[in-house]
Amino acid sequence: MRYRKLGRTGLEVSEVGYGAWGIGGVMWADSEDETSLKALEHAISLGLNFIDTAYVYGDGHSEELVAKVHKRHPKTIVATKIPGKNMRWPAQPNVPIQDVFPVQWMLDCTDRSLKKLGVEQIDLQQMHVWSPDFIHNDEWREARERLMKAGKIRFFGVSVNDHQPQSVMELVKTGLVDTVQVIYNIFDQSPGDGLTALCRELNVGVIARCPFDEGGLTGAIKPGVKFEPSDWRNRYFSGDRPQQVWDRVQKLQKEIGDAAVSLPDAALRYCLSDPAVSTVIPGMRRPSSVEQNCASSDRGPLPKDLLARLKAHRWERNFYGA
Ligand SMILES: NC(=O)c1ccc[n+]([C@@H]2O[C@H](COP(=O)([O-])OP(=O)(O)OC[C@H]3O[C@@H](n4cnc5c(N)ncnc54)[C@H](OP(=O)(O)O)[C@@H]3O)[C@@H](O)[C@H]2O)c1
């Protein structure tokens, strides 16, 4: 496992971090705590030291599982998130900040996360949505300052609305966020249009999320793919989307050839090929996924000629919203 700086925080984070949404269960209906805990432990044994969770993942269940592992490995760096009070994703335009990030809500959510995580300080607290309308508002600024002064959080960041990397450019320029977390993968290459370069210039850490497009970029999504009835991926991969994904993935696999050991390997190394990226955080509830993904860090960036050809595989769409 290799390590990179998480921007100006100075924290050394593993290139492959742990995306802890799936282990919270509920929306990911096939999660099993025992397997998830084994996967987390295995990841840490392979050098992973950064875990991304959120207040809402399984209504705190993900934070509880992370807490169990963090207790045994207190040096792991944990990031969590404050949801909007209106529980809407993505943040909607023209909704007042009082409905999303009032000061007291941000303080209360942080207190609950501190309890669930079993820590006195959160390494990285992130706003779970962002609307450019909030930029001049005092609420989130005041909450950030009070949480930092009270020592309840060490660093503060933002998780960007799905497929909207441009929406945080002004926020990054304020100097008030230490990190941005953004969808970045072979299909959604848009953070490379300017956001990651800006973050690099201003020394803001970049956390690349959804490197596998929720499974599309692992090769697991084919026509006929089945999930548990209550699993949210039934919506994400509804209708003819599995066929669309599969057609793209077959072309992609031909393009990659033997330049990577597998499609997931190429997908992770694609993210890590951008030097602005500090860590990529795949969801990986199975120890076998962990084993494969942690090995990708050691293989380094993808070859430059392949990166150039991958530009043609960009796919602009939003399966979350539609
Ligand atoms: N708004 C936000 O802030 C937001 C939104 C989405 C995600 N996130 C963060 O980003 C993280 C990553 O996104 P994600 O978990 O939604 O999706 P993802 O990382 O794009 O994909 C996760 C899927 O890939 C599978 N997988 C992982 N490694 C594999 C491998 N080597 N071979 C085959 N399959 C493999 C996982 O299977 P198994 O789990 O069964 O191993 C899981 O089904 C989240 O966990 C969360 O921390 C944040």
The ligand as an SDF file (V2000), in Angstrom:
LIG
                    3D

 48 52  0  0  0  0  0  0  0  0999 V2000
  -22.9150   11.4870   -1.4510 N   0  0  0  0  0  0  0  0  0  0  0  0
  -21.8630   10.8920   -0.9290 C   0  0  0  0  0  0  0  0  0  0  0  0
  -21.1600   11.4760   -0.1320 O   0  0  0  0  0  0  0  0  0  0  0  0
  -21.5340    9.4860   -1.3200 C   0  0  0  0  0  0  0  0  0  0  0  0
  -22.3250    8.7910   -2.2490 C   0  0  0  0  0  0  0  0  0  0  0  0
  -21.9450    7.5220   -2.6280 C   0  0  0  0  0  0  0  0  0  0  0  0
  -20.8080    6.9460   -2.0750 C   0  0  0  0  0  0  0  0  0  0  0  0
  -20.0530    7.6220   -1.1610 N   0  0  0  0  0  0  0  0  0  0  0  0
  -18.8310    7.0320   -0.5430 C   0  0  0  0  0  0  0  0  0  0  0  0
  -18.0580    6.4150   -1.5760 O   0  0  0  0  0  0  0  0  0  0  0  0
  -17.8780    5.0160   -1.2490 C   0  0  0  0  0  0  0  0  0  0  0  0
  -17.7560    4.1910   -2.5260 C   0  0  0  0  0  0  0  0  0  0  0  0
  -18.9270    4.1920   -3.2780 O   0  0  0  0  0  0  0  0  0  0  0  0
  -19.9280    2.9320   -3.3100 P   0  0  0  0  0  0  0  0  0  0  0  0
  -19.6120    2.0220   -2.1840 O   0  0  0  0  0  0  0  0  0  0  0  0
  -21.2930    3.5170   -3.3750 O   0  0  0  0  0  0  0  0  0  0  0  0
  -19.6810    2.2790   -4.7290 O   0  0  0  0  0  0  0  0  0  0  0  0
  -18.4100    1.7230   -5.5430 P   0  0  0  0  0  0  0  0  0  0  0  0
  -17.1890    1.8050   -4.7030 O   0  0  0  0  0  0  0  0  0  0  0  0
  -18.4110    2.4040   -6.8580 O   0  0  0  0  0  0  0  0  0  0  0  0
  -18.8240    0.1970   -5.7990 O   0  0  0  0  0  0  0  0  0  0  0  0
  -19.0400   -0.6970   -4.7430 C   0  0  0  0  0  0  0  0  0  0  0  0
  -19.3800   -2.0670   -5.3260 C   0  0  0  0  0  0  0  0  0  0  0  0
  -18.2140   -2.6390   -5.9460 O   0  0  0  0  0  0  0  0  0  0  0  0
  -18.0510   -3.9730   -5.4930 C   0  0  0  0  0  0  0  0  0  0  0  0
  -16.6140   -4.2970   -5.4940 N   0  0  0  0  0  0  0  0  0  0  0  0
  -15.6370   -3.6940   -4.7670 C   0  0  0  0  0  0  0  0  0  0  0  0
  -14.4340   -4.2250   -5.0780 N   0  0  0  0  0  0  0  0  0  0  0  0
  -14.6530   -5.1930   -6.0040 C   0  0  0  0  0  0  0  0  0  0  0  0
  -13.8020   -6.0700   -6.7140 C   0  0  0  0  0  0  0  0  0  0  0  0
  -12.4790   -6.0520   -6.5450 N   0  0  0  0  0  0  0  0  0  0  0  0
  -14.3620   -6.9530   -7.5890 N   0  0  0  0  0  0  0  0  0  0  0  0
  -15.7060   -6.9670   -7.7930 C   0  0  0  0  0  0  0  0  0  0  0  0
  -16.5710   -6.1390   -7.1490 N   0  0  0  0  0  0  0  0  0  0  0  0
  -16.0440   -5.2570   -6.2660 C   0  0  0  0  0  0  0  0  0  0  0  0
  -18.6270   -3.9660   -4.1050 C   0  0  0  0  0  0  0  0  0  0  0  0
  -18.9170   -5.2990   -3.7310 O   0  0  0  0  0  0  0  0  0  0  0  0
  -18.8820   -5.8130   -2.2190 P   0  0  0  0  0  0  0  0  0  0  0  0
  -19.2720   -4.6500   -1.3790 O   0  0  0  0  0  0  0  0  0  0  0  0
  -19.8700   -6.9150   -2.2270 O   0  0  0  0  0  0  0  0  0  0  0  0
  -17.4780   -6.2690   -1.8940 O   0  0  0  0  0  0  0  0  0  0  0  0
  -19.8440   -3.0740   -4.2760 C   0  0  0  0  0  0  0  0  0  0  0  0
  -20.9200   -3.8110   -4.8210 O   0  0  0  0  0  0  0  0  0  0  0  0
  -19.1030    4.7020   -0.3820 C   0  0  0  0  0  0  0  0  0  0  0  0
  -18.9620    3.4940    0.3310 O   0  0  0  0  0  0  0  0  0  0  0  0
  -19.1580    5.9380    0.4790 C   0  0  0  0  0  0  0  0  0  0  0  0
  -18.1770    5.9010    1.4860 O   0  0  0  0  0  0  0  0  0  0  0  0
  -20.3970    8.8920   -0.7820 C   0  0  0  0  0  0  0  0  0  0  0  0
  1  2  1  0
  2  3  2  0
  2  4  1  0
  4  5  1  0
  4 48  2  0
  5  6  2  0
  6  7  1  0
  7  8  2  0
  8  9  1  0
  8 48  1  0
  9 10  1  0
  9 46  1  0
 10 11  1  0
 11 12  1  0
 11 44  1  0
 12 13  1  0
 13 14  1  0
 14 15  2  0
 14 16  1  0
 14 17  1  0
 17 18  1  0
 18 19  2  0
 18 20  1  0
 18 21  1  0
 21 22  1  0
 22 23  1  0
 23 24  1  0
 23 42  1  0
 24 25  1  0
 25 26  1  0
 25 36  1  0
 26 27  1  0
 26 35  1  0
 27 28  2  0
 28 29  1  0
 29 30  1  0
 29 35  2  0
 30 31  1  0
 30 32  2  0
 32 33  1  0
 33 34  2  0
 34 35  1  0
 36 37  1  0
 36 42  1  0
 37 38  1  0
 38 39  2  0
 38 40  1  0
 38 41  1  0
 42 43  1  0
 44 45  1  0
 44 46  1  0
 46 47  1  0
M  CHG  2   8   1  16  -1
M  END
$$$$
